[in-house]
């Protein structure tokens, strides 16, 4: 069985914890040797920013989500200057693309994101592209998985001879671990 490389977006770790049988699901993912999961320092930072008073299933959410992150990743990557640059190029292209008639009809709230709003998402995709990661999983259909974002990644990655990772919705990813 071929091992594929993955990055799980920040929101995936929280989604895993609200699954009905979350402990079993996480255990099933940990046991799956066909996955090699990269963590990214920007994801860990976002998880550390979870409010410390928030609880899930009687446990402090921040501790539980960070513990889940640490248990699932095989290796952590630090955002490099080249990844930051590539992410900034994604944003410049995103601005350009959202002015195209096809996207102009999309609700403004779905495309009117600032660079700060998209920074983490774009850095995650930049790292995945630079590291030649196979798959990125996210539950964020409005930003990371949106058509306009996918067009952005593909355009900039083609210019830079990079392969855009396959983008998978969380619910499609989790299916094989909840049965």
MIKE-37669 format. One line per field, with one value per residue: residue number from 1; x, y, z of N, C-alpha, C in turn. Coordinates in Angstrom, 2 decimals, padded with zeros to 5 digits, always signed. Last residue first. Layout:
REM residues N
seq = (NUM / ...)
n.east = (X / ...)
n.north = (Y / ...)
n.up = (Z / ...)
ca.east = (X / ...)
ca.north = (Y / ...)
ca.up = (Z / ...)
c.east = (X / ...)
c.north = (Y / ...)
c.up = (Z / ...)
This chain:
REM residues 179
seq = (179 / 178 / 177 / 176 / 175 / 174 / 173 / 172 / 171 / 170 / 169 / 168 / 167 / 166 / 165 / 164 / 163 / 162 / 161 / 160 / 159 / 158 / 157 / 156 / 155 / 154 / 153 / 152 / 151 / 150 / 149 / 148 / 147 / 146 / 145 / 144 / 143 / 142 / 141 / 140 / 139 / 138 / 137 / 136 / 135 / 134 / 133 / 132 / 131 / 130 / 129 / 128 / 127 / 126 / 125 / 124 / 123 / 122 / 121 / 120 / 119 / 118 / 117 / 116 / 115 / 114 / 113 / 112 / 111 / 110 / 109 / 108 / 107 / 106 / 105 / 104 / 103 / 102 / 101 / 100 / 99 / 98 / 97 / 96 / 95 / 94 / 93 / 92 / 91 / 90 / 89 / 88 / 87 / 86 / 85 / 84 / 83 / 82 / 81 / 80 / 79 / 78 / 77 / 76 / 75 / 74 / 73 / 72 / 71 / 70 / 69 / 68 / 67 / 66 / 65 / 64 / 63 / 62 / 61 / 60 / 59 / 58 / 57 / 56 / 55 / 54 / 53 / 52 / 51 / 50 / 49 / 48 / 47 / 46 / 45 / 44 / 43 / 42 / 41 / 40 / 39 / 38 / 37 / 36 / 35 / 34 / 33 / 32 / 31 / 30 / 29 / 28 / 27 / 26 / 25 / 24 / 23 / 22 / 21 / 20 / 19 / 18 / 17 / 16 / 15 / 14 / 13 / 12 / 11 / 10 / 9 / 8 / 7 / 6 / 5 / 4 / 3 / 2 / 1)
n.east = (-016.64 / -015.05 / -013.06 / -014.04 / -015.05 / -013.21 / -013.08 / -015.57 / -015.48 / -013.37 / -012.56 / -009.36 / -007.29 / -004.10 / -001.73 / -000.25 / +003.11 / +004.94 / +005.96 / +005.02 / +002.74 / +001.26 / +000.77 / -000.96 / -003.18 / -003.86 / -004.56 / -006.79 / -008.58 / -009.04 / -010.30 / -012.63 / -013.84 / -012.67 / -011.17 / -010.44 / -013.26 / -015.57 / -015.04 / -013.22 / -012.29 / -009.65 / -006.63 / -004.54 / -002.24 / +000.57 / +003.12 / +005.39 / +006.30 / +005.01 / +002.33 / +002.26 / +002.97 / +000.70 / -001.36 / -000.61 / -000.77 / -003.51 / -004.48 / -003.22 / -004.34 / -006.90 / -007.11 / -005.01 / -006.07 / -009.67 / -012.39 / -014.80 / -016.19 / -018.47 / -019.59 / -020.58 / -021.59 / -020.60 / -020.21 / -017.52 / -016.71 / -017.13 / -015.68 / -012.98 / -012.13 / -010.90 / -008.39 / -007.02 / -007.03 / -005.55 / -003.05 / -002.34 / -002.42 / -000.34 / +001.75 / +001.76 / +002.52 / +005.15 / +006.21 / +005.94 / +007.63 / +010.06 / +010.37 / +008.38 / +006.89 / +008.02 / +006.40 / +006.57 / +005.38 / +003.12 / +000.24 / -001.42 / -000.63 / -000.77 / -003.60 / -004.45 / -003.34 / -004.80 / -007.35 / -006.99 / -006.30 / -008.62 / -010.78 / -010.82 / -013.70 / -016.38 / -016.77 / -014.92 / -014.64 / -012.73 / -010.77 / -008.82 / -009.50 / -006.86 / -004.24 / -003.23 / -004.13 / -002.44 / -000.01 / -000.38 / -000.43 / +002.15 / +003.72 / +002.05 / +002.37 / +001.70 / +001.19 / +000.76 / -001.21 / -001.20 / -001.53 / -003.71 / -003.75 / -004.76 / -007.37 / -008.34 / -008.15 / -010.10 / -012.35 / -012.34 / -012.80 / -015.33 / -017.96 / -019.01 / -016.77 / -015.43 / -012.79 / -012.66 / -012.94 / -010.42 / -008.86 / -009.82 / -008.97 / -006.33 / -005.97 / -003.60 / -001.82 / -000.23 / +001.00 / +000.50 / +001.98 / +000.60 / +000.85)
n.north = (+004.21 / +006.39 / +006.46 / +007.10 / +009.76 / +011.79 / +012.85 / +014.01 / +015.93 / +017.68 / +017.64 / +017.97 / +018.68 / +017.73 / +020.41 / +021.48 / +021.48 / +024.05 / +026.00 / +028.55 / +028.59 / +026.71 / +028.10 / +030.11 / +028.49 / +026.90 / +028.83 / +030.06 / +027.97 / +027.62 / +030.06 / +029.81 / +027.57 / +026.84 / +025.77 / +028.07 / +029.42 / +027.94 / +025.42 / +023.93 / +021.62 / +019.85 / +018.33 / +017.82 / +015.46 / +015.29 / +017.74 / +019.15 / +021.28 / +023.32 / +022.68 / +022.91 / +025.61 / +026.73 / +025.89 / +027.33 / +029.94 / +030.16 / +029.92 / +032.17 / +034.37 / +035.22 / +037.43 / +039.02 / +039.82 / +039.55 / +038.60 / +038.47 / +036.28 / +036.10 / +038.58 / +038.83 / +035.98 / +036.04 / +037.62 / +037.64 / +035.36 / +035.97 / +038.42 / +038.96 / +039.63 / +037.43 / +037.48 / +039.46 / +038.34 / +036.01 / +037.07 / +037.93 / +035.46 / +034.03 / +035.64 / +035.02 / +032.35 / +032.72 / +033.94 / +031.89 / +030.03 / +031.36 / +031.43 / +028.68 / +027.32 / +024.10 / +021.01 / +017.97 / +014.64 / +013.27 / +013.96 / +012.93 / +013.91 / +016.68 / +016.97 / +016.06 / +018.05 / +020.23 / +019.46 / +019.33 / +021.96 / +023.32 / +022.17 / +020.30 / +018.13 / +017.62 / +017.80 / +020.68 / +024.16 / +027.12 / +028.55 / +029.24 / +029.56 / +028.82 / +029.20 / +026.77 / +026.54 / +028.37 / +027.01 / +024.74 / +026.03 / +027.02 / +024.69 / +021.80 / +018.29 / +015.69 / +012.30 / +009.76 / +006.85 / +004.18 / +003.36 / +004.13 / +004.65 / +007.26 / +006.78 / +005.29 / +007.23 / +008.99 / +007.30 / +006.85 / +009.46 / +010.16 / +009.34 / +011.80 / +014.58 / +016.63 / +016.20 / +016.69 / +019.47 / +020.23 / +019.36 / +020.85 / +023.47 / +023.35 / +020.67 / +018.26 / +017.02 / +013.96 / +011.55 / +008.01 / +004.93 / +002.14 / -001.18)
n.up = (+010.09 / +010.19 / +008.34 / +005.87 / +006.29 / +006.37 / +003.75 / +003.41 / +005.39 / +004.55 / +001.11 / -000.30 / -002.94 / -003.92 / -004.34 / -007.31 / -008.07 / -009.74 / -011.52 / -011.22 / -012.78 / -011.32 / -008.95 / -009.85 / -010.72 / -008.47 / -006.54 / -007.90 / -008.09 / -005.35 / -004.73 / -006.24 / -005.05 / -001.70 / +000.34 / +001.91 / +002.09 / +002.27 / +003.24 / +005.41 / +006.27 / +004.57 / +003.66 / +000.97 / -000.40 / -001.06 / -001.14 / -001.97 / -000.67 / -002.05 / -001.46 / +001.32 / +001.56 / +000.30 / +001.96 / +004.27 / +003.34 / +002.87 / +005.51 / +006.71 / +005.09 / +004.88 / +006.54 / +005.56 / +003.14 / +003.40 / +001.29 / -000.31 / -001.02 / +000.49 / +000.54 / -002.08 / -003.85 / -007.24 / -009.41 / -009.81 / -011.03 / -013.73 / -014.04 / -011.84 / -009.36 / -008.33 / -009.60 / -008.11 / -005.57 / -006.15 / -006.71 / -004.16 / -002.80 / -004.01 / -003.17 / -000.49 / -000.66 / -001.54 / +000.77 / +002.60 / +001.42 / +001.69 / +004.50 / +005.87 / +008.60 / +009.47 / +010.04 / +011.80 / +011.36 / +011.90 / +013.91 / +015.95 / +018.41 / +018.08 / +017.75 / +020.28 / +021.88 / +020.98 / +021.81 / +024.61 / +025.29 / +024.38 / +025.88 / +028.72 / +028.86 / +028.51 / +025.76 / +025.85 / +026.75 / +027.09 / +028.30 / +026.48 / +022.99 / +020.77 / +020.09 / +019.49 / +016.89 / +015.64 / +016.06 / +014.48 / +012.00 / +011.84 / +011.77 / +010.68 / +010.13 / +007.87 / +007.98 / +005.96 / +005.71 / +005.83 / +008.39 / +010.72 / +013.41 / +013.51 / +012.63 / +014.80 / +016.84 / +015.94 / +016.22 / +018.98 / +019.93 / +018.74 / +017.94 / +016.88 / +016.61 / +017.71 / +017.09 / +014.36 / +014.32 / +015.28 / +013.15 / +010.99 / +011.19 / +010.15 / +007.78 / +007.46 / +004.82 / +003.78 / +001.52 / +001.40 / +000.67 / -000.92 / +000.00)
ca.east = (-017.43 / -016.23 / -012.66 / -013.40 / -015.93 / -013.52 / -011.90 / -015.16 / -016.50 / -013.26 / -013.44 / -010.46 / -008.01 / -005.52 / -002.20 / -001.23 / +001.87 / +004.58 / +006.22 / +006.20 / +003.81 / +001.67 / +001.62 / +000.37 / -002.54 / -003.46 / -003.43 / -005.61 / -008.10 / -008.45 / -009.00 / -011.73 / -013.41 / -013.54 / -011.70 / -009.43 / -011.94 / -015.67 / -015.46 / -013.47 / -013.74 / -010.19 / -008.01 / -004.85 / -003.62 / -000.48 / +002.16 / +004.80 / +006.71 / +006.48 / +002.80 / +001.87 / +003.85 / +002.05 / -001.32 / -000.76 / +000.53 / -002.59 / -004.89 / -002.93 / -002.90 / -006.50 / -008.11 / -004.90 / -004.89 / -008.41 / -011.50 / -014.21 / -014.94 / -017.75 / -019.03 / -019.37 / -021.85 / -020.61 / -021.60 / -018.13 / -016.66 / -017.62 / -017.15 / -013.48 / -012.70 / -012.24 / -009.42 / -007.19 / -007.63 / -006.91 / -003.81 / -002.38 / -003.36 / -001.71 / +001.44 / +001.45 / +001.19 / +004.19 / +006.19 / +005.26 / +006.21 / +009.56 / +010.17 / +009.62 / +006.62 / +007.98 / +007.12 / +006.08 / +006.48 / +004.36 / +001.27 / -001.67 / -000.73 / +000.54 / -002.65 / -004.86 / -002.94 / -003.33 / -007.09 / -007.42 / -005.40 / -007.28 / -010.67 / -010.41 / -012.25 / -015.87 / -016.92 / -015.60 / -014.59 / -013.68 / -011.93 / -008.47 / -009.70 / -008.20 / -005.05 / -002.85 / -004.72 / -003.89 / -000.22 / -000.23 / -001.61 / +001.04 / +003.76 / +002.71 / +001.83 / +002.57 / +000.58 / +001.89 / -001.14 / -001.16 / -000.14 / -003.66 / -003.37 / -003.40 / -006.47 / -008.33 / -007.36 / -008.70 / -012.01 / -012.19 / -011.60 / -014.08 / -016.98 / -019.70 / -017.33 / -016.89 / -013.19 / -012.44 / -014.01 / -011.62 / -008.60 / -010.02 / -010.35 / -006.58 / -006.19 / -004.95 / -001.86 / -001.41 / +001.26 / +000.27 / +001.73 / +001.36 / +000.00)
ca.north = (+002.99 / +006.39 / +006.24 / +005.80 / +008.62 / +011.12 / +012.23 / +012.92 / +014.89 / +016.89 / +018.09 / +017.09 / +019.27 / +017.42 / +019.17 / +021.80 / +020.70 / +023.32 / +024.57 / +028.17 / +029.56 / +026.40 / +026.90 / +030.47 / +029.50 / +026.29 / +027.92 / +030.83 / +028.60 / +026.53 / +029.72 / +030.93 / +027.52 / +027.53 / +024.85 / +027.14 / +029.98 / +029.35 / +025.53 / +025.32 / +021.75 / +021.02 / +018.13 / +018.72 / +015.82 / +014.73 / +016.96 / +018.14 / +020.00 / +023.28 / +022.71 / +021.65 / +024.57 / +027.00 / +025.39 / +025.87 / +029.41 / +030.24 / +028.98 / +030.80 / +034.13 / +034.07 / +036.37 / +038.45 / +038.97 / +040.29 / +038.33 / +039.72 / +036.54 / +034.86 / +038.08 / +039.56 / +036.90 / +035.34 / +037.35 / +038.88 / +035.38 / +034.70 / +038.38 / +038.36 / +040.71 / +037.75 / +036.54 / +039.59 / +039.65 / +035.90 / +036.45 / +038.89 / +036.52 / +033.52 / +035.59 / +036.41 / +032.68 / +032.04 / +034.66 / +033.17 / +029.71 / +031.09 / +032.68 / +029.28 / +028.17 / +025.52 / +021.89 / +019.35 / +015.59 / +012.49 / +014.36 / +012.57 / +012.46 / +016.05 / +017.41 / +015.36 / +016.66 / +020.21 / +019.65 / +018.15 / +020.84 / +023.65 / +022.00 / +021.61 / +018.36 / +017.74 / +016.51 / +019.74 / +022.73 / +026.35 / +028.19 / +028.24 / +030.05 / +028.46 / +030.41 / +027.33 / +025.68 / +028.62 / +028.34 / +024.58 / +025.30 / +027.98 / +025.56 / +023.06 / +019.41 / +016.82 / +013.60 / +010.43 / +008.30 / +004.73 / +003.52 / +004.06 / +003.30 / +006.98 / +007.58 / +004.70 / +005.99 / +009.43 / +007.88 / +005.72 / +008.72 / +010.85 / +008.42 / +011.02 / +013.35 / +016.65 / +016.11 / +015.33 / +018.62 / +020.51 / +018.85 / +019.40 / +023.15 / +023.62 / +022.08 / +018.49 / +018.10 / +014.78 / +012.63 / +009.35 / +005.94 / +003.38 / +000.00)
ca.up = (+009.88 / +011.06 / +009.73 / +006.01 / +006.02 / +007.62 / +004.38 / +002.51 / +005.49 / +005.77 / +002.16 / +000.08 / -001.81 / -004.03 / -003.71 / -006.28 / -008.16 / -008.53 / -011.72 / -010.45 / -013.08 / -012.69 / -008.93 / -009.31 / -011.57 / -009.75 / -006.32 / -007.47 / -009.33 / -006.14 / -004.13 / -006.51 / -006.46 / -002.66 / -000.67 / +001.38 / +001.77 / +001.86 / +001.84 / +005.07 / +006.37 / +005.25 / +004.11 / +002.08 / -000.07 / -001.93 / -000.35 / -002.85 / -000.10 / -002.03 / -002.84 / +000.69 / +002.10 / -000.20 / +000.58 / +004.32 / +003.77 / +001.73 / +004.45 / +007.16 / +005.29 / +004.07 / +006.63 / +006.91 / +003.14 / +003.40 / +002.40 / +000.15 / -001.74 / +000.22 / +001.80 / -001.69 / -002.74 / -005.96 / -009.04 / -009.34 / -009.57 / -013.20 / -014.07 / -013.08 / -010.17 / -007.82 / -010.05 / -009.56 / -005.79 / -005.63 / -007.79 / -005.28 / -002.46 / -004.07 / -004.60 / -000.88 / -000.12 / -002.41 / -000.51 / +002.85 / +001.57 / +000.33 / +003.75 / +005.40 / +007.43 / +009.81 / +009.12 / +011.74 / +011.24 / +011.83 / +012.94 / +014.55 / +018.23 / +018.34 / +016.72 / +019.06 / +022.08 / +020.80 / +020.39 / +023.86 / +025.60 / +023.87 / +024.43 / +028.20 / +028.87 / +029.87 / +026.42 / +024.96 / +027.06 / +026.27 / +029.12 / +027.49 / +024.37 / +021.21 / +020.29 / +020.79 / +017.92 / +015.65 / +016.65 / +015.92 / +012.47 / +011.80 / +012.94 / +010.31 / +010.86 / +008.24 / +008.21 / +006.60 / +005.87 / +004.47 / +007.95 / +009.25 / +012.98 / +014.00 / +011.80 / +013.46 / +016.92 / +016.03 / +014.91 / +018.05 / +020.33 / +018.39 / +018.55 / +017.90 / +016.06 / +017.88 / +018.49 / +014.85 / +013.78 / +016.07 / +014.50 / +011.00 / +011.56 / +011.57 / +008.12 / +007.95 / +005.80 / +004.09 / +002.47 / +000.87 / +001.70 / -001.05 / +000.00)
c.east = (-017.03 / -017.07 / -013.84 / -013.00 / -015.28 / -014.39 / -012.32 / -013.99 / -016.22 / -014.22 / -013.35 / -011.25 / -009.25 / -006.19 / -003.69 / -001.70 / +000.97 / +003.27 / +006.02 / +006.57 / +005.12 / +002.83 / +002.10 / +001.30 / -001.12 / -002.71 / -002.92 / -004.41 / -006.81 / -007.86 / -008.30 / -010.34 / -012.40 / -012.97 / -012.57 / -009.96 / -011.04 / -014.32 / -015.50 / -013.77 / -014.17 / -011.71 / -008.46 / -006.33 / -003.68 / -001.85 / +001.03 / +003.88 / +006.17 / +007.01 / +004.32 / +002.39 / +003.53 / +003.02 / +000.06 / -000.66 / +000.49 / -001.19 / -003.89 / -003.29 / -002.58 / -005.06 / -007.63 / -005.89 / -004.71 / -007.25 / -010.23 / -013.33 / -014.20 / -016.42 / -018.24 / -018.75 / -020.55 / -020.82 / -021.71 / -019.56 / -017.32 / -017.69 / -017.72 / -014.99 / -013.28 / -012.90 / -010.81 / -008.35 / -007.96 / -007.67 / -005.29 / -003.22 / -003.47 / -002.69 / +000.04 / +001.12 / +000.79 / +002.76 / +005.15 / +005.14 / +005.39 / +008.06 / +009.62 / +009.34 / +007.91 / +007.74 / +006.96 / +007.00 / +005.89 / +005.58 / +002.51 / -000.53 / -000.87 / +000.49 / -001.33 / -003.91 / -003.29 / -002.78 / -005.59 / -007.10 / -005.72 / -006.31 / -009.25 / -010.06 / -011.95 / -014.38 / -016.26 / -015.59 / -015.35 / -013.51 / -012.96 / -009.66 / -009.49 / -008.37 / -006.49 / -003.69 / -004.40 / -004.59 / -001.71 / -000.48 / -001.54 / -000.26 / +002.60 / +002.64 / +002.58 / +001.75 / +001.62 / +001.43 / +000.20 / -001.09 / -000.05 / -002.26 / -003.18 / -002.88 / -005.02 / -007.39 / -007.24 / -007.76 / -010.53 / -011.75 / -011.31 / -012.82 / -015.57 / -018.75 / -017.95 / -017.57 / -014.69 / -012.97 / -013.88 / -012.79 / -009.78 / -009.83 / -010.62 / -007.97 / -006.54 / -005.05 / -003.33 / -001.02 / +000.04 / +000.54 / +001.57 / +000.98 / +000.90)
c.north = (+001.90 / +005.13 / +006.16 / +005.48 / +007.28 / +009.86 / +011.33 / +012.15 / +013.73 / +015.71 / +017.13 / +017.71 / +018.45 / +017.97 / +018.96 / +020.49 / +021.11 / +022.58 / +023.76 / +026.68 / +029.13 / +027.32 / +026.51 / +029.25 / +029.80 / +027.26 / +027.36 / +029.92 / +029.38 / +027.08 / +028.63 / +030.65 / +028.62 / +027.44 / +025.53 / +026.27 / +028.93 / +029.94 / +026.98 / +025.51 / +023.15 / +020.94 / +019.37 / +018.54 / +016.80 / +015.35 / +016.51 / +017.18 / +018.82 / +021.92 / +022.59 / +021.57 / +023.23 / +025.93 / +025.62 / +025.28 / +027.88 / +029.73 / +028.97 / +029.77 / +032.69 / +033.62 / +035.08 / +037.29 / +038.30 / +039.29 / +039.16 / +039.53 / +037.76 / +035.10 / +036.79 / +039.01 / +037.52 / +036.37 / +036.58 / +038.65 / +036.63 / +034.71 / +037.11 / +038.17 / +040.20 / +038.91 / +036.94 / +038.72 / +039.84 / +037.21 / +036.30 / +038.35 / +037.55 / +034.65 / +035.02 / +036.48 / +034.10 / +032.35 / +034.04 / +033.97 / +030.98 / +030.73 / +032.43 / +030.61 / +028.90 / +026.31 / +023.33 / +020.19 / +016.99 / +013.41 / +013.47 / +012.91 / +012.05 / +014.54 / +016.67 / +015.69 / +015.82 / +018.79 / +019.65 / +018.29 / +019.62 / +022.49 / +022.26 / +021.44 / +019.74 / +018.01 / +016.50 / +018.38 / +021.93 / +024.85 / +027.35 / +027.81 / +028.92 / +028.94 / +030.11 / +028.58 / +026.19 / +027.77 / +028.66 / +025.91 / +025.14 / +027.32 / +026.56 / +023.97 / +020.65 / +017.79 / +014.62 / +011.87 / +008.71 / +006.26 / +004.02 / +004.38 / +003.18 / +005.63 / +007.31 / +005.46 / +005.33 / +008.23 / +008.29 / +006.21 / +007.56 / +010.06 / +008.95 / +010.08 / +012.55 / +015.46 / +016.15 / +015.17 / +017.19 / +019.65 / +019.09 / +018.84 / +021.66 / +023.16 / +022.20 / +019.94 / +018.25 / +015.97 / +013.54 / +010.38 / +007.30 / +004.36 / +001.25)
c.up = (+010.84 / +010.93 / +010.69 / +007.45 / +006.32 / +007.43 / +005.53 / +003.11 / +004.53 / +005.78 / +003.35 / +001.22 / -001.53 / -002.77 / -004.00 / -005.66 / -007.00 / -008.77 / -010.44 / -010.56 / -012.43 / -013.10 / -010.32 / -009.30 / -011.11 / -010.64 / -007.64 / -007.30 / -009.03 / -007.44 / -004.93 / -005.91 / -006.77 / -004.08 / -001.72 / +000.24 / +001.13 / +001.50 / +001.35 / +003.58 / +005.91 / +005.31 / +004.88 / +002.38 / +001.10 / -001.68 / -001.27 / -002.08 / -000.92 / -001.57 / -002.90 / -000.74 / +001.45 / +000.29 / -000.02 / +002.91 / +003.83 / +002.10 / +003.31 / +006.10 / +005.67 / +004.30 / +005.97 / +007.10 / +004.51 / +003.37 / +002.27 / +001.39 / -001.22 / -000.50 / +001.60 / -000.41 / -002.26 / -004.86 / -007.71 / -008.88 / -009.01 / -011.68 / -013.42 / -012.96 / -011.49 / -008.56 / -009.56 / -010.05 / -007.27 / -005.87 / -007.40 / -006.43 / -003.59 / -003.81 / -004.82 / -002.38 / -000.50 / -001.96 / -001.44 / +001.55 / +001.81 / +000.38 / +002.34 / +004.69 / +007.07 / +008.51 / +009.61 / +010.86 / +011.18 / +011.82 / +013.05 / +013.60 / +016.77 / +018.08 / +016.87 / +017.91 / +020.84 / +020.95 / +020.09 / +022.38 / +024.75 / +024.09 / +023.92 / +026.73 / +028.32 / +029.98 / +027.80 / +025.65 / +026.02 / +026.57 / +028.36 / +028.35 / +025.39 / +022.66 / +020.69 / +021.12 / +019.32 / +016.72 / +016.71 / +016.64 / +013.98 / +012.27 / +012.98 / +011.52 / +010.41 / +009.08 / +008.65 / +006.74 / +006.49 / +004.50 / +006.50 / +008.76 / +011.47 / +013.50 / +012.21 / +012.52 / +015.55 / +016.09 / +014.90 / +016.67 / +019.38 / +018.75 / +018.30 / +018.66 / +017.20 / +017.19 / +018.70 / +016.28 / +014.30 / +015.63 / +015.42 / +012.41 / +011.65 / +011.99 / +009.60 / +008.38 / +006.17 / +004.94 / +002.56 / +001.96 / +001.03 / +000.06 / +000.00)
